[in-house]
């Protein structure tokens, strides 16, 4: 009876050692993969932060460009005063057609 009890304890202990050894090997293999995934996640987060910063800078640049353009237009308008607008050339379709030479007019029947 004592021999059977010792055998079952020994078998249980061996089984436990095998399971813990397999778990140890699996976790050691898993660790580099998890570290790689964490590094990719950190890289992605860093790039997202840089994109957000660049977007903020871009919007600031756009708003300052728009303000500068508005100031330039106001300055030009003030400088122009009450001067008349420049003349717009004739916009009729006949003005667009190329001029025909006298030879082309004569050659037609």
SULCOR-V918622 format. One record per helix or strand. SS is the DSSP state (~ for helix, > for strand). FROM is the first residue (numbers start at 1). TO is the last residue. If there is no record, write none. Layout:
BEGIN
ss=<SS,SS>
from=<FROM,FROM>
to=<TO,TO>
END
This chain:
BEGIN
ss=<~,~,~>
from=<2,93,102>
to=<80,96,107>
END
